[in-house]
Amino acid sequence: MGKLLKKHRWSFMLVLIGIIIMVSLNYASSDQMESKETVQPLDGGLGLLPLYWIVGIVGGCIALTLTYVSWKKYRAQRRRKN
C-alpha cells in the first residue's frame, strides 16, 4: 500500500481536493435552499463563482504541469533504459 501511495500521491491529492470542493458546493447549495429569506449578494449575485473558476484554472494548470513533467521524466528514463 505504501508504494501505491507514493506512486500515485498526486492523483490521490487531486481526487481529495475534488471531493472537498464537491462537498463544499453541496453544503452551499443546501444552505441556500434552507434559508427562508432571499438575500441578494452585493456583487450582483455571483457569490463564490469567480473563486471556483480561479481554483479550477489554477488547479488545472498545476495538473497539466505535473502531467507534462511526469511525461518528460518517463520518456527520459525509458531512453536511458534502452
DOMIGU-548897 format. One record per atom (N, C-alpha, C): residue in one letter; residue number from 0; x, y, z; atom name; chain. Coordinates in pm, 1 decimal. Each point is the difference from the previous one (the first is absolute). Layout:
BEGIN
<atom aa="a" i="NUM" px="X" py="Y" pz="Z" at="CA" ch="A"/>
...
END
This chain:
BEGIN
<atom aa="m" i="0" px="82.4" py="-119.3" pz="0.0" at="N" ch="A"/>
<atom aa="m" i="0" px="-82.4" py="119.3" pz="0.0" at="CA" ch="A"/>
<atom aa="m" i="0" px="86.6" py="125.3" pz="0.0" at="C" ch="A"/>
<atom aa="g" i="1" px="114.1" py="-2.3" pz="67.3" at="N" ch="A"/>
<atom aa="g" i="1" px="87.8" py="114.9" pz="6.1" at="CA" ch="A"/>
<atom aa="g" i="1" px="54.6" py="38.5" pz="-136.3" at="C" ch="A"/>
<atom aa="k" i="2" px="37.1" py="-101.3" pz="-80.9" at="N" ch="A"/>
<atom aa="k" i="2" px="51.8" py="29.0" pz="-133.6" at="CA" ch="A"/>
<atom aa="k" i="2" px="-108.9" py="60.2" pz="-87.8" at="C" ch="A"/>
<atom aa="l" i="3" px="-120.8" py="-49.3" pz="16.2" at="N" ch="A"/>
<atom aa="l" i="3" px="-111.9" py="52.8" pz="-78.7" at="CA" ch="A"/>
<atom aa="l" i="3" px="-23.4" py="147.1" pz="31.3" at="C" ch="A"/>
<atom aa="l" i="4" px="5.2" py="34.9" pz="129.3" at="N" ch="A"/>
<atom aa="l" i="4" px="-21.1" py="139.4" pz="37.8" at="CA" ch="A"/>
<atom aa="l" i="4" px="112.9" py="88.5" pz="-50.7" at="C" ch="A"/>
<atom aa="k" i="5" px="123.5" py="-49.1" pz="5.8" at="N" ch="A"/>
<atom aa="k" i="5" px="111.5" py="79.2" pz="-50.3" at="CA" ch="A"/>
<atom aa="k" i="5" px="-11.2" py="21.1" pz="-149.9" at="C" ch="A"/>
<atom aa="k" i="6" px="-38.3" py="-103.5" pz="-70.4" at="N" ch="A"/>
<atom aa="k" i="6" px="-5.6" py="5.5" pz="-145.6" at="CA" ch="A"/>
<atom aa="k" i="6" px="-112.9" py="91.0" pz="-49.4" at="C" ch="A"/>
<atom aa="h" i="7" px="-110.8" py="0.9" pz="68.3" at="N" ch="A"/>
<atom aa="h" i="7" px="-117.8" py="72.9" pz="-46.7" at="CA" ch="A"/>
<atom aa="h" i="7" px="-43.7" py="108.9" pz="97.4" at="C" ch="A"/>
<atom aa="r" i="8" px="92.9" py="57.6" pz="73.1" at="N" ch="A"/>
<atom aa="r" i="8" px="-39.6" py="97.7" pz="102.2" at="CA" ch="A"/>
<atom aa="r" i="8" px="-66.1" py="122.9" pz="-59.6" at="C" ch="A"/>
<atom aa="w" i="9" px="44.4" py="46.2" pz="-118.3" at="N" ch="A"/>
<atom aa="w" i="9" px="-60.7" py="117.8" pz="-62.1" at="CA" ch="A"/>
<atom aa="w" i="9" px="-142.5" py="-30.7" pz="-44.2" at="C" ch="A"/>
<atom aa="s" i="10" px="-21.6" py="-119.3" pz="-49.4" at="N" ch="A"/>
<atom aa="s" i="10" px="-136.1" py="-37.0" pz="-40.5" at="CA" ch="A"/>
<atom aa="s" i="10" px="-92.4" py="-2.9" pz="120.6" at="C" ch="A"/>
<atom aa="f" i="11" px="48.6" py="-56.8" pz="109.7" at="N" ch="A"/>
<atom aa="f" i="11" px="-80.8" py="-4.1" pz="121.8" at="CA" ch="A"/>
<atom aa="f" i="11" px="-28.0" py="141.2" pz="51.2" at="C" ch="A"/>
<atom aa="m" i="12" px="99.5" py="88.6" pz="-9.2" at="N" ch="A"/>
<atom aa="m" i="12" px="-20.5" py="137.5" pz="44.6" at="CA" ch="A"/>
<atom aa="m" i="12" px="-105.4" py="70.2" pz="-83.4" at="C" ch="A"/>
<atom aa="l" i="13" px="7.0" py="-17.4" pz="-132.4" at="N" ch="A"/>
<atom aa="l" i="13" px="-98.0" py="62.9" pz="-87.5" at="CA" ch="A"/>
<atom aa="l" i="13" px="-140.5" py="-52.1" pz="26.5" at="C" ch="A"/>
<atom aa="v" i="14" px="-11.5" py="-129.8" pz="22.2" at="N" ch="A"/>
<atom aa="v" i="14" px="-131.1" py="-58.2" pz="30.3" at="CA" ch="A"/>
<atom aa="v" i="14" px="-51.5" py="54.5" pz="132.9" at="C" ch="A"/>
<atom aa="l" i="15" px="87.4" py="9.6" pz="98.8" at="N" ch="A"/>
<atom aa="l" i="15" px="-40.3" py="51.8" pz="130.5" at="CA" ch="A"/>
<atom aa="l" i="15" px="-44.3" py="145.4" pz="-10.5" at="C" ch="A"/>
<atom aa="i" i="16" px="73.0" py="81.2" pz="-74.6" at="N" ch="A"/>
<atom aa="i" i="16" px="-37.7" py="139.8" pz="-18.8" at="CA" ch="A"/>
<atom aa="i" i="16" px="-134.7" py="9.0" pz="-71.9" at="C" ch="A"/>
<atom aa="g" i="17" px="-20.3" py="-84.6" pz="-101.1" at="N" ch="A"/>
<atom aa="g" i="17" px="-127.8" py="-1.7" pz="-70.5" at="CA" ch="A"/>
<atom aa="g" i="17" px="-115.6" py="-37.1" pz="91.1" at="C" ch="A"/>
<atom aa="i" i="18" px="22.0" py="-97.9" pz="85.0" at="N" ch="A"/>
<atom aa="i" i="18" px="-105.6" py="-40.7" pz="94.7" at="CA" ch="A"/>
<atom aa="i" i="18" px="-32.4" py="113.8" pz="95.8" at="C" ch="A"/>
<atom aa="i" i="19" px="103.9" py="66.9" pz="50.1" at="N" ch="A"/>
<atom aa="i" i="19" px="-21.5" py="111.2" pz="92.6" at="CA" ch="A"/>
<atom aa="i" i="19" px="-78.3" py="111.8" pz="-67.9" at="C" ch="A"/>
<atom aa="i" i="20" px="34.1" py="30.9" pz="-123.6" at="N" ch="A"/>
<atom aa="i" i="20" px="-71.7" py="105.8" pz="-72.4" at="CA" ch="A"/>
<atom aa="i" i="20" px="-144.9" py="-40.3" pz="-23.0" at="C" ch="A"/>
<atom aa="m" i="21" px="-23.2" py="-124.4" pz="-39.7" at="N" ch="A"/>
<atom aa="m" i="21" px="-137.3" py="-44.1" pz="-24.7" at="CA" ch="A"/>
<atom aa="m" i="21" px="-83.5" py="2.2" pz="128.1" at="C" ch="A"/>
<atom aa="v" i="22" px="59.9" py="-41.1" pz="111.2" at="N" ch="A"/>
<atom aa="v" i="22" px="-72.9" py="2.0" pz="127.6" at="CA" ch="A"/>
<atom aa="v" i="22" px="-32.0" py="143.6" pz="39.4" at="C" ch="A"/>
<atom aa="s" i="23" px="97.5" py="91.2" pz="-17.3" at="N" ch="A"/>
<atom aa="s" i="23" px="-26.5" py="139.2" pz="36.7" at="CA" ch="A"/>
<atom aa="s" i="23" px="-107.1" py="61.3" pz="-89.8" at="C" ch="A"/>
<atom aa="l" i="24" px="-2.0" py="-35.9" pz="-129.2" at="N" ch="A"/>
<atom aa="l" i="24" px="-105.6" py="48.5" pz="-88.9" at="CA" ch="A"/>
<atom aa="l" i="24" px="-135.6" py="-53.8" pz="42.8" at="C" ch="A"/>
<atom aa="n" i="25" px="-3.3" py="-125.5" pz="42.5" at="N" ch="A"/>
<atom aa="n" i="25" px="-124.9" py="-61.1" pz="43.9" at="CA" ch="A"/>
<atom aa="n" i="25" px="-52.5" py="69.5" pz="124.9" at="C" ch="A"/>
<atom aa="y" i="26" px="88.7" py="28.4" pz="95.9" at="N" ch="A"/>
<atom aa="y" i="26" px="-43.7" py="69.9" pz="120.9" at="CA" ch="A"/>
<atom aa="y" i="26" px="-46.6" py="140.6" pz="-32.4" at="C" ch="A"/>
<atom aa="a" i="27" px="68.6" py="66.6" pz="-91.0" at="N" ch="A"/>
<atom aa="a" i="27" px="-39.5" py="136.3" pz="-36.5" at="CA" ch="A"/>
<atom aa="a" i="27" px="-138.1" py="-0.2" pz="-64.5" at="C" ch="A"/>
<atom aa="s" i="28" px="-26.5" py="-95.7" pz="-88.3" at="N" ch="A"/>
<atom aa="s" i="28" px="-130.3" py="-3.6" pz="-65.2" at="CA" ch="A"/>
<atom aa="s" i="28" px="-109.8" py="-40.0" pz="97.4" at="C" ch="A"/>
<atom aa="s" i="29" px="29.3" py="-89.8" pz="94.0" at="N" ch="A"/>
<atom aa="s" i="29" px="-102.6" py="-40.0" pz="96.5" at="CA" ch="A"/>
<atom aa="s" i="29" px="-28.5" py="113.3" pz="97.8" at="C" ch="A"/>
<atom aa="d" i="30" px="101.2" py="81.3" pz="33.6" at="N" ch="A"/>
<atom aa="d" i="30" px="-23.0" py="115.3" pz="87.0" at="CA" ch="A"/>
<atom aa="d" i="30" px="-89.8" py="102.0" pz="-68.9" at="C" ch="A"/>
<atom aa="q" i="31" px="17.5" py="19.9" pz="-129.5" at="N" ch="A"/>
<atom aa="q" i="31" px="-81.8" py="95.4" pz="-72.8" at="CA" ch="A"/>
<atom aa="q" i="31" px="-144.0" py="-49.0" pz="-8.6" at="C" ch="A"/>
<atom aa="m" i="32" px="-19.9" py="-129.5" pz="-12.4" at="N" ch="A"/>
<atom aa="m" i="32" px="-135.0" py="-54.3" pz="-11.3" at="CA" ch="A"/>
<atom aa="m" i="32" px="-73.1" py="8.7" pz="133.1" at="C" ch="A"/>
<atom aa="e" i="33" px="72.8" py="-10.5" pz="111.6" at="N" ch="A"/>
<atom aa="e" i="33" px="-63.3" py="0.2" pz="130.9" at="CA" ch="A"/>
<atom aa="e" i="33" px="-37.6" py="140.2" pz="47.0" at="C" ch="A"/>
<atom aa="s" i="34" px="68.9" py="101.7" pz="-49.8" at="N" ch="A"/>
<atom aa="s" i="34" px="-28.4" py="134.5" pz="49.3" at="CA" ch="A"/>
<atom aa="s" i="34" px="-134.8" py="48.1" pz="-53.1" at="C" ch="A"/>
<atom aa="k" i="35" px="-76.1" py="59.1" pz="87.2" at="N" ch="A"/>
<atom aa="k" i="35" px="-132.8" py="48.9" pz="-37.2" at="CA" ch="A"/>
<atom aa="k" i="35" px="9.5" py="134.8" pz="-70.7" at="C" ch="A"/>
<atom aa="e" i="36" px="98.0" py="79.7" pz="38.0" at="N" ch="A"/>
<atom aa="e" i="36" px="15.0" py="131.8" pz="-58.9" at="CA" ch="A"/>
<atom aa="e" i="36" px="82.1" py="-9.8" pz="-127.8" at="C" ch="A"/>
<atom aa="t" i="37" px="-32.3" py="85.8" pz="-92.9" at="N" ch="A"/>
<atom aa="t" i="37" px="81.5" py="7.4" pz="-120.5" at="CA" ch="A"/>
<atom aa="t" i="37" px="86.7" py="124.5" pz="11.3" at="C" ch="A"/>
<atom aa="v" i="38" px="124.8" py="-20.3" pz="32.4" at="N" ch="A"/>
<atom aa="v" i="38" px="94.0" py="109.5" pz="16.2" at="CA" ch="A"/>
<atom aa="v" i="38" px="89.5" py="2.2" pz="-122.7" at="C" ch="A"/>
<atom aa="q" i="39" px="3.3" py="113.9" pz="-66.8" at="N" ch="A"/>
<atom aa="q" i="39" px="83.6" py="15.3" pz="-118.4" at="CA" ch="A"/>
<atom aa="q" i="39" px="139.3" py="45.5" pz="43.1" at="C" ch="A"/>
<atom aa="p" i="40" px="104.1" py="-68.1" pz="-47.3" at="N" ch="A"/>
<atom aa="p" i="40" px="135.1" py="45.2" pz="31.5" at="CA" ch="A"/>
<atom aa="p" i="40" px="27.1" py="136.0" pz="-63.5" at="C" ch="A"/>
<atom aa="l" i="41" px="93.3" py="72.3" pz="58.4" at="N" ch="A"/>
<atom aa="l" i="41" px="31.2" py="134.3" pz="-48.2" at="CA" ch="A"/>
<atom aa="l" i="41" px="68.9" py="-0.4" pz="-135.4" at="C" ch="A"/>
<atom aa="d" i="42" px="60.9" py="-110.8" pz="-39.0" at="N" ch="A"/>
<atom aa="d" i="42" px="75.9" py="-3.5" pz="-124.1" at="CA" ch="A"/>
<atom aa="d" i="42" px="-85.9" py="-36.9" pz="-121.3" at="C" ch="A"/>
<atom aa="g" i="43" px="-127.4" py="10.9" pz="8.5" at="N" ch="A"/>
<atom aa="g" i="43" px="-86.1" py="-24.3" pz="-114.0" at="CA" ch="A"/>
<atom aa="g" i="43" px="-45.1" py="-144.3" pz="-13.7" at="C" ch="A"/>
<atom aa="g" i="44" px="12.1" py="-80.4" pz="101.0" at="N" ch="A"/>
<atom aa="g" i="44" px="-49.4" py="-136.1" pz="-4.0" at="CA" ch="A"/>
<atom aa="g" i="44" px="101.0" py="-104.8" pz="-42.3" at="C" ch="A"/>
<atom aa="l" i="45" px="125.7" py="34.7" pz="-11.7" at="N" ch="A"/>
<atom aa="l" i="45" px="99.5" py="-98.0" pz="-42.1" at="CA" ch="A"/>
<atom aa="l" i="45" px="43.8" py="-91.7" pz="114.2" at="C" ch="A"/>
<atom aa="g" i="46" px="-0.3" py="49.3" pz="121.5" at="N" ch="A"/>
<atom aa="g" i="46" px="40.3" py="-82.0" pz="113.5" at="CA" ch="A"/>
<atom aa="g" i="46" px="145.9" py="-41.3" pz="-10.2" at="C" ch="A"/>
<atom aa="l" i="47" px="25.4" py="-128.2" pz="17.3" at="N" ch="A"/>
<atom aa="l" i="47" px="137.2" py="-52.4" pz="-3.5" at="CA" ch="A"/>
<atom aa="l" i="47" px="37.8" py="-55.5" pz="-135.8" at="C" ch="A"/>
<atom aa="l" i="48" px="-82.5" py="23.6" pz="-100.4" at="N" ch="A"/>
<atom aa="l" i="48" px="28.1" py="-53.7" pz="-132.9" at="CA" ch="A"/>
<atom aa="l" i="48" px="137.4" py="39.8" pz="-53.8" at="C" ch="A"/>
<atom aa="p" i="49" px="41.9" py="126.9" pz="10.4" at="N" ch="A"/>
<atom aa="p" i="49" px="133.7" py="35.4" pz="-48.9" at="CA" ch="A"/>
<atom aa="p" i="49" px="111.1" py="-75.3" pz="73.3" at="C" ch="A"/>
<atom aa="l" i="50" px="-20.0" py="-24.3" pz="128.7" at="N" ch="A"/>
<atom aa="l" i="50" px="99.5" py="-75.4" pz="76.7" at="CA" ch="A"/>
<atom aa="l" i="50" px="12.9" py="-141.6" pz="-53.6" at="C" ch="A"/>
<atom aa="y" i="51" px="-111.6" py="-62.5" pz="-31.5" at="N" ch="A"/>
<atom aa="y" i="51" px="4.5" py="-136.4" pz="-53.8" at="CA" ch="A"/>
<atom aa="y" i="51" px="68.5" py="-2.1" pz="-136.1" at="C" ch="A"/>
<atom aa="w" i="52" px="-22.4" py="102.8" pz="-80.7" at="N" ch="A"/>
<atom aa="w" i="52" px="68.3" py="7.2" pz="-128.6" at="CA" ch="A"/>
<atom aa="w" i="52" px="150.9" py="12.6" pz="19.2" at="C" ch="A"/>
<atom aa="i" i="53" px="40.7" py="83.7" pz="93.8" at="N" ch="A"/>
<atom aa="i" i="53" px="143.7" py="18.0" pz="25.6" at="CA" ch="A"/>
<atom aa="i" i="53" px="61.4" py="-129.8" pz="50.9" at="C" ch="A"/>
<atom aa="v" i="54" px="-68.4" py="-65.6" pz="92.9" at="N" ch="A"/>
<atom aa="v" i="54" px="50.4" py="-127.8" pz="51.8" at="CA" ch="A"/>
<atom aa="v" i="54" px="9.5" py="-101.9" pz="-112.1" at="C" ch="A"/>
<atom aa="g" i="55" px="-100.3" py="-5.4" pz="-85.9" at="N" ch="A"/>
<atom aa="g" i="55" px="2.3" py="-94.5" pz="-112.1" at="CA" ch="A"/>
<atom aa="g" i="55" px="111.0" py="28.5" pz="-98.8" at="C" ch="A"/>
<atom aa="i" i="56" px="20.0" py="127.1" pz="-32.2" at="N" ch="A"/>
<atom aa="i" i="56" px="103.6" py="35.8" pz="-96.5" at="CA" ch="A"/>
<atom aa="i" i="56" px="138.8" py="-25.7" pz="57.6" at="C" ch="A"/>
<atom aa="v" i="57" px="23.2" py="44.0" pz="123.1" at="N" ch="A"/>
<atom aa="v" i="57" px="131.3" py="-20.9" pz="61.6" at="CA" ch="A"/>
<atom aa="v" i="57" px="25.9" py="-148.5" pz="21.3" at="C" ch="A"/>
<atom aa="g" i="58" px="-100.8" py="-71.6" pz="50.6" at="N" ch="A"/>
<atom aa="g" i="58" px="15.7" py="-144.7" pz="18.9" at="CA" ch="A"/>
<atom aa="g" i="58" px="24.2" py="-72.4" pz="-130.9" at="C" ch="A"/>
<atom aa="g" i="59" px="-69.3" py="42.5" pz="-105.7" at="N" ch="A"/>
<atom aa="g" i="59" px="21.2" py="-60.4" pz="-131.4" at="CA" ch="A"/>
<atom aa="g" i="59" px="139.9" py="25.4" pz="-52.4" at="C" ch="A"/>
<atom aa="c" i="60" px="49.0" py="122.1" pz="19.2" at="N" ch="A"/>
<atom aa="c" i="60" px="137.4" py="31.2" pz="-42.7" at="CA" ch="A"/>
<atom aa="c" i="60" px="101.4" py="-82.7" pz="76.7" at="C" ch="A"/>
<atom aa="i" i="61" px="-20.8" py="-15.9" pz="127.9" at="N" ch="A"/>
<atom aa="i" i="61" px="91.8" py="-81.3" pz="80.7" at="CA" ch="A"/>
<atom aa="i" i="61" px="-5.2" py="-145.1" pz="-46.0" at="C" ch="A"/>
<atom aa="a" i="62" px="-120.2" py="-52.1" pz="-22.0" at="N" ch="A"/>
<atom aa="a" i="62" px="-13.3" py="-138.7" pz="-45.2" at="CA" ch="A"/>
<atom aa="a" i="62" px="65.0" py="-20.6" pz="-135.9" at="C" ch="A"/>
<atom aa="l" i="63" px="-20.0" py="94.2" pz="-92.9" at="N" ch="A"/>
<atom aa="l" i="63" px="63.0" py="-11.5" pz="-131.6" at="CA" ch="A"/>
<atom aa="l" i="63" px="152.2" py="6.6" pz="10.3" at="C" ch="A"/>
<atom aa="t" i="64" px="50.6" py="87.6" pz="84.4" at="N" ch="A"/>
<atom aa="t" i="64" px="145.0" py="10.5" pz="18.1" at="CA" ch="A"/>
<atom aa="t" i="64" px="57.2" py="-128.3" pz="57.7" at="C" ch="A"/>
<atom aa="l" i="65" px="-65.9" py="-54.7" pz="100.5" at="N" ch="A"/>
<atom aa="l" i="65" px="48.3" py="-125.0" pz="60.1" at="CA" ch="A"/>
<atom aa="l" i="65" px="-7.5" py="-115.2" pz="-100.2" at="C" ch="A"/>
<atom aa="t" i="66" px="-102.6" py="-2.7" pz="-80.5" at="N" ch="A"/>
<atom aa="t" i="66" px="-11.7" py="-103.2" pz="-102.5" at="CA" ch="A"/>
<atom aa="t" i="66" px="112.8" py="12.2" pz="-101.7" at="C" ch="A"/>
<atom aa="y" i="67" px="26.7" py="120.8" pz="-43.5" at="N" ch="A"/>
<atom aa="y" i="67" px="106.5" py="22.8" pz="-98.1" at="CA" ch="A"/>
<atom aa="y" i="67" px="136.5" py="-41.1" pz="57.2" at="C" ch="A"/>
<atom aa="v" i="68" px="28.5" py="41.4" pz="122.4" at="N" ch="A"/>
<atom aa="v" i="68" px="129.2" py="-34.1" pz="61.0" at="CA" ch="A"/>
<atom aa="v" i="68" px="11.9" py="-150.5" pz="19.2" at="C" ch="A"/>
<atom aa="s" i="69" px="-107.0" py="-64.3" pz="41.9" at="N" ch="A"/>
<atom aa="s" i="69" px="3.1" py="-145.6" pz="17.4" at="CA" ch="A"/>
<atom aa="s" i="69" px="24.2" py="-69.6" pz="-133.7" at="C" ch="A"/>
<atom aa="w" i="70" px="-63.9" py="47.9" pz="-105.5" at="N" ch="A"/>
<atom aa="w" i="70" px="19.1" py="-59.6" pz="-132.2" at="CA" ch="A"/>
<atom aa="w" i="70" px="143.1" py="17.1" pz="-47.2" at="C" ch="A"/>
<atom aa="k" i="71" px="58.4" py="118.1" pz="20.7" at="N" ch="A"/>
<atom aa="k" i="71" px="138.9" py="22.5" pz="-39.9" at="CA" ch="A"/>
<atom aa="k" i="71" px="94.4" py="-90.6" pz="79.6" at="C" ch="A"/>
<atom aa="k" i="72" px="-25.8" py="-16.4" pz="127.4" at="N" ch="A"/>
<atom aa="k" i="72" px="82.9" py="-87.5" pz="83.5" at="CA" ch="A"/>
<atom aa="k" i="72" px="-12.4" py="-144.5" pz="-47.1" at="C" ch="A"/>
<atom aa="y" i="73" px="-120.7" py="-44.2" pz="-30.2" at="N" ch="A"/>
<atom aa="y" i="73" px="-22.7" py="-135.6" pz="-47.1" at="CA" ch="A"/>
<atom aa="y" i="73" px="74.8" py="-24.3" pz="-130.1" at="C" ch="A"/>
<atom aa="r" i="74" px="-9.4" py="93.9" pz="-92.9" at="N" ch="A"/>
<atom aa="r" i="74" px="69.8" py="-15.6" pz="-128.6" at="CA" ch="A"/>
<atom aa="r" i="74" px="151.6" py="-4.2" pz="19.0" at="C" ch="A"/>
<atom aa="a" i="75" px="52.7" py="85.0" pz="88.9" at="N" ch="A"/>
<atom aa="a" i="75" px="144.5" py="1.8" pz="24.1" at="CA" ch="A"/>
<atom aa="a" i="75" px="46.1" py="-131.3" pz="62.7" at="C" ch="A"/>
<atom aa="q" i="76" px="-75.2" py="-53.1" pz="94.5" at="N" ch="A"/>
<atom aa="q" i="76" px="36.2" py="-127.1" pz="62.6" at="CA" ch="A"/>
<atom aa="q" i="76" px="-8.8" py="-113.6" pz="-100.6" at="C" ch="A"/>
<atom aa="r" i="77" px="-99.1" py="3.3" pz="-85.7" at="N" ch="A"/>
<atom aa="r" i="77" px="-15.8" py="-104.4" pz="-101.2" at="CA" ch="A"/>
<atom aa="r" i="77" px="116.8" py="3.8" pz="-99.3" at="C" ch="A"/>
<atom aa="r" i="78" px="40.6" py="119.7" pz="-36.9" at="N" ch="A"/>
<atom aa="r" i="78" px="114.8" py="13.4" pz="-92.0" at="CA" ch="A"/>
<atom aa="r" i="78" px="128.6" py="-48.2" pz="64.3" at="C" ch="A"/>
<atom aa="r" i="79" px="20.1" py="30.8" pz="127.9" at="N" ch="A"/>
<atom aa="r" i="79" px="119.4" py="-44.6" pz="71.1" at="CA" ch="A"/>
<atom aa="r" i="79" px="4.4" py="-151.2" pz="10.8" at="C" ch="A"/>
<atom aa="k" i="80" px="-116.8" py="-59.4" pz="20.6" at="N" ch="A"/>
<atom aa="k" i="80" px="-8.1" py="-145.7" pz="15.0" at="CA" ch="A"/>
<atom aa="k" i="80" px="35.6" py="-69.6" pz="-130.4" at="C" ch="A"/>
<atom aa="n" i="81" px="-42.5" py="54.6" pz="-112.6" at="N" ch="A"/>
<atom aa="n" i="81" px="28.9" py="-59.8" pz="-131.3" at="CA" ch="A"/>
<atom aa="n" i="81" px="135.6" py="40.7" pz="-40.2" at="C" ch="A"/>
END
